[in-house]
Amino acid sequence: MNIFKAIGLGFVVLLAAVFVFGFFLPQTAHVERTVIIEQPKATVFEFLINYQNFTSWSPWHSIDPNTQYQFSGPASGVGARMDWQSSNPQVDKGWQQIKSIEGQELVEIELVFGNESGGGTVYYRLQEVDAGTEVTWEFDTDFGNNPFGRYIGLMMDGMLGPYYELGLANLKKVLEP
């Protein structure tokens, strides 16, 4: 009987340590990938701010081509919104909406997953370079005081980064002649 108490107490102490240690992990996570597309910045910019184009390069669309999309707000630019729903758990459901645009250099997007249980801010940064346009796709999220979310934050780059790389490679294929 004493061995079970010791094991139980050890488990509780371990669980408490994991919980407390979570508060010492970074509160935010950042994922970023970049590609150069041999097109003028204006061409890339106009393509990115229109959600009707998203499925042509989205890495998640290839996971579930049967995903249902709904578009609302303006056709492109600030206020354009895309909602999606999929039976595939890798795609799930959510929405994204363009919050702000700074020239043709920065697009800021609010992104919400599932039942508003998670999300963050997405950025497209565009910069003219000799070979065309450098496109940087970024994701930022804040886990607040959620210690378990902070553990997920440690894995965020490894989980989301490959999708961003695939998406940017798709974008390059779609936009380059």
Phi, psi and chi 1 to 4 in degrees:
 res  aa     phi    psi   chi1   chi2   chi3   chi4
   1 MET       -  -39.3 -173.3   71.5  156.2      -
   2 ASN   -65.1  -31.3  -73.9  -21.2      -      -
   3 ILE   -66.4  -36.5 -172.6   80.2      -      -
   4 PHE   -69.1  -36.8  -66.8  116.3      -      -
   5 LYS   -65.3  -41.9  -74.9 -176.9 -177.3  178.5
   6 ALA   -64.8  -42.8      -      -      -      -
   7 ILE   -64.6  -44.6  -69.6  171.6      -      -
   8 GLY   -61.4  -45.0      -      -      -      -
   9 LEU   -64.3  -41.4 -179.2   60.4      -      -
  10 GLY   -61.5  -41.0      -      -      -      -
  11 PHE   -64.4  -43.2 -179.4   72.5      -      -
  12 VAL   -63.9  -42.9  168.5      -      -      -
  13 VAL   -63.6  -43.3  168.1      -      -      -
  14 LEU   -62.9  -44.8  178.3   63.4      -      -
  15 LEU   -62.3  -42.1 -169.8   58.9      -      -
  16 ALA   -64.3  -39.9      -      -      -      -
  17 ALA   -64.6  -42.3      -      -      -      -
  18 VAL   -62.1  -43.4  167.1      -      -      -
  19 PHE   -61.9  -50.1 -179.9   78.3      -      -
  20 VAL   -65.4  -42.7  169.6      -      -      -
  21 PHE   -60.1  -32.0 -177.6   71.7      -      -
  22 GLY   -56.4  -31.8      -      -      -      -
  23 PHE   -71.0  -16.5  -75.0  105.9      -      -
  24 PHE   -92.2   -5.7  -67.3   97.2      -      -
  25 LEU   -80.4  161.3  -63.2  174.5      -      -
  26 PRO   -58.2  138.8  -21.8   31.2      -      -
  27 GLN   -78.1  -23.8 -179.6  176.5  -30.7      -
  28 THR  -119.3  160.1   60.2      -      -      -
  29 ALA  -133.0  147.2      -      -      -      -
  30 HIS  -136.2  131.7  176.8   80.8      -      -
  31 VAL  -125.9  139.0  177.7      -      -      -
  32 GLU  -152.3  135.9  169.5 -179.4  -38.8      -
  33 ARG  -139.9  152.4  -63.2  -63.9 -171.7  -87.0
  34 THR  -134.8  147.6  -59.4      -      -      -
  35 VAL  -144.6  154.1   69.1      -      -      -
  36 ILE  -107.0  128.0  -65.7  177.0      -      -
  37 ILE  -113.8  128.9  -62.1  175.9      -      -
  38 GLU   -80.4   67.7  -64.5  175.7    9.6      -
  39 GLN  -149.7  155.7  -73.8  -68.8  -25.4      -
  40 PRO   -63.0  151.6  -16.4   26.2      -      -
  41 LYS   -57.1  -40.4 -175.9  165.5   63.4  169.1
  42 ALA   -60.7  -38.8      -      -      -      -
  43 THR   -64.9  -47.0  -58.8      -      -      -
  44 VAL   -64.8  -45.3  177.7      -      -      -
  45 PHE   -58.3  -51.7  172.1   79.2      -      -
  46 GLU   -60.7  -35.6  -69.3  -61.5  -32.9      -
  47 PHE   -66.9  -44.3 -170.5   83.8      -      -
  48 LEU   -69.6  -31.7  -73.8  173.9      -      -
  49 ILE   -85.5    5.7   64.4  168.3      -      -
  50 ASN  -113.5  108.8 -174.7  -28.9      -      -
  51 TYR   -65.4  -17.1  -78.5  129.9      -      -
  52 GLN   -61.7  -22.3  -61.7  -71.8  -28.7      -
  53 ASN   -87.6  -12.9  -61.7  -36.8      -      -
  54 PHE   -58.2  -42.5 -170.3   73.9      -      -
  55 THR   -67.0  -19.7   58.7      -      -      -
  56 SER   -72.8  -15.8   70.4      -      -      -
  57 TRP  -134.4   -7.0   63.8  -83.5      -      -
  58 SER   -63.2  130.7  165.3      -      -      -
  59 PRO   -68.7  -23.6   24.0  -31.9      -      -
  60 TRP   -81.4  -25.6  -65.1  -78.4      -      -
  61 HIS   -64.9  -34.4 -175.7   69.2      -      -
  62 SER   -72.3  -23.5   60.9      -      -      -
  63 ILE   -70.9  -41.9  -66.8  171.4      -      -
  64 ASP  -140.6   90.0 -177.6    7.4      -      -
  65 PRO   -64.5  -11.9  -14.4   23.7      -      -
  66 ASN   -91.3    6.5  -64.3  -43.6      -      -
  67 THR   -56.3  137.2  -61.0      -      -      -
  68 GLN   -91.6  129.2  -59.5  -63.4  -51.0      -
  69 TYR  -117.2  145.1  -64.9   92.4      -      -
  70 GLN  -133.1  130.0 -178.1  176.9   -7.8      -
  71 PHE  -110.7  139.4  -56.3   97.0      -      -
  72 SER  -144.8  169.0   58.1      -      -      -
  73 GLY    78.5 -162.0      -      -      -      -
  74 PRO   -64.6  159.7   14.8  -20.5      -      -
  75 ALA   -62.2  -32.9      -      -      -      -
  76 SER  -154.2  164.8   66.1      -      -      -
  77 GLY    87.3 -166.1      -      -      -      -
  78 VAL   -58.3  131.1  174.4      -      -      -
  79 GLY    96.2  -17.8      -      -      -      -
  80 ALA   -62.3  135.5      -      -      -      -
  81 ARG  -135.5  143.4  178.2  173.3  164.6  144.6
  82 MET  -130.7  122.4  178.1 -178.5   70.8      -
  83 ASP  -104.5  148.9  -66.9   65.5      -      -
  84 TRP  -140.9  156.3   72.5   88.7      -      -
  85 GLN  -149.0  132.3 -176.2  157.1  -11.6      -
  86 SER  -141.1  148.6  167.9      -      -      -
  87 SER   -81.8  -10.7   57.8      -      -      -
  88 ASN   -81.5  123.2 -174.5  -46.8      -      -
  89 PRO   -63.7  -20.5   16.0  -23.3      -      -
  90 GLN   -72.5  -23.2  -74.8 -178.3  -77.7      -
  91 VAL  -103.5  -44.2  179.3      -      -      -
  92 ASP    56.2 -134.4 -161.1   18.0      -      -
  93 LYS  -144.0  163.6   65.1 -179.2  176.9  177.3
  94 GLY   165.4 -165.2      -      -      -      -
  95 TRP  -154.9  158.6   58.0  -91.5      -      -
  96 GLN  -142.2  144.8   55.3 -176.9  -43.6      -
  97 GLN  -141.2  135.5 -177.0  170.9   11.7      -
  98 ILE   -71.6  119.3  -61.3  176.0      -      -
  99 LYS   -90.6  -42.2  -71.1  173.8   51.0  174.9
 100 SER  -155.6  158.2   68.5      -      -      -
 101 ILE  -137.6  134.1  -65.8  174.5      -      -
 102 GLU  -115.9  104.9  -66.3  178.1   20.5      -
 103 GLY    54.7 -138.2      -      -      -      -
 104 GLN  -111.1   24.4  -67.4 -177.4  -19.6      -
 105 GLU  -102.8  -30.6  -73.5   76.3   37.7      -
 106 LEU  -144.3  130.1  177.5   66.4      -      -
 107 VAL  -121.0  125.5  179.4      -      -      -
 108 GLU  -109.4  130.8  179.2 -177.7    6.2      -
 109 ILE  -129.5  132.6  -60.4  165.4      -      -
 110 GLU   -86.0  131.6 -179.1  178.0    5.1      -
 111 LEU  -126.8  129.0  173.4   64.7      -      -
 112 VAL  -128.9  131.0  175.9      -      -      -
 113 PHE  -101.4  152.6  -59.4  113.3      -      -
 114 GLY    53.0 -138.4      -      -      -      -
 115 ASN   -90.8   53.3  -65.6  -40.1      -      -
 116 GLU    59.3   28.9  -52.3 -146.8   10.5      -
 117 SER   -88.9  -11.2   59.9      -      -      -
 118 GLY  -163.8  167.8      -      -      -      -
 119 GLY   156.8 -157.6      -      -      -      -
 120 GLY   171.5 -154.4      -      -      -      -
 121 THR  -119.9  132.6  -55.7      -      -      -
 122 VAL  -107.4  143.1  172.3      -      -      -
 123 TYR  -129.6  139.9  -59.4   94.9      -      -
 124 TYR  -110.8  121.2  -59.4  135.7      -      -
 125 ARG  -111.5  129.0  -64.6 -174.9 -168.1  -84.0
 126 LEU  -120.4  135.0  -73.7   77.3      -      -
 127 GLN  -140.8  132.7 -179.1  177.6  -22.0      -
 128 GLU   -70.4  134.9  -75.8 -174.4   44.4      -
 129 VAL  -133.2  169.3  -66.1      -      -      -
 130 ASP   -55.1  -37.3  -70.5  -20.8      -      -
 131 ALA   -85.8   -3.6      -      -      -      -
 132 GLY   143.9 -116.0      -      -      -      -
 133 THR  -129.2  127.5  -56.5      -      -      -
 134 GLU   -87.5  122.8 -178.6 -179.6   81.6      -
 135 VAL  -111.7  124.0  178.9      -      -      -
 136 THR  -114.4  125.5  -57.8      -      -      -
 137 TRP  -107.1  121.7 -169.5    6.9      -      -
 138 GLU  -125.6  154.1  -59.3  176.9   23.7      -
 139 PHE  -138.0  130.2  173.7   76.4      -      -
 140 ASP  -125.9  138.4  -71.9  -39.1      -      -
 141 THR  -142.5  155.4 -168.5      -      -      -
 142 ASP  -124.8  121.9 -172.4  -30.6      -      -
 143 PHE   -89.8   -1.4  -63.7  102.4      -      -
 144 GLY    55.8 -132.0      -      -      -      -
 145 ASN   -97.2   25.4  -70.9  -37.9      -      -
 146 ASN   -92.1  101.6  180.0  -16.9      -      -
 147 PRO   -65.0  -31.9   22.6  -30.7      -      -
 148 PHE   -74.0  -35.4  -61.9  110.6      -      -
 149 GLY   -60.8  -36.0      -      -      -      -
 150 ARG   -64.3  -32.7  -67.8  178.2 -178.1 -158.7
 151 TYR   -64.7  -41.3  -79.0  101.5      -      -
 152 ILE   -61.6  -37.6  -68.7  172.5      -      -
 153 GLY   -57.3  -33.5      -      -      -      -
 154 LEU   -64.5  -26.5  -66.3  176.5      -      -
 155 MET  -101.0   -2.1  -59.8  176.7  -76.5      -
 156 MET   -58.6  -44.2 -170.8   67.8   68.4      -
 157 ASP   -62.8  -41.4 -169.0   75.9      -      -
 158 GLY   -69.7  -29.6      -      -      -      -
 159 MET   -82.3  -43.7  -67.2 -174.3  -45.9      -
 160 LEU   -94.3  -32.1 -171.9   57.3      -      -
 161 GLY   -51.8  -47.8      -      -      -      -
 162 PRO   -61.4  -33.7  -26.9   35.9      -      -
 163 TYR   -66.3  -41.0  -70.8  109.4      -      -
 164 TYR   -64.4  -39.7  -86.7   30.5      -      -
 165 GLU   -62.5  -45.1  -69.6  167.6   10.9      -
 166 LEU   -64.1  -43.6  177.3   59.1      -      -
 167 GLY   -61.2  -43.8      -      -      -      -
 168 LEU   -67.0  -36.2  -71.1  172.1      -      -
 169 ALA   -64.5  -40.7      -      -      -      -
 170 ASN   -63.4  -43.1  -68.0  -16.2      -      -
 171 LEU   -59.5  -43.1 -178.1   62.9      -      -
 172 LYS   -61.4  -45.1 -176.3  175.1  178.0   74.1
 173 LYS   -63.0  -39.7  -74.2  179.1 -165.4  171.3
 174 VAL   -69.1  -40.1  168.5      -      -      -
 175 LEU   -90.3  -23.5  -72.7  176.0      -      -
 176 GLU   -87.9  143.9  -72.6 -173.8   -7.8      -
 177 PRO   -66.3      -   12.7  -14.4      -      -
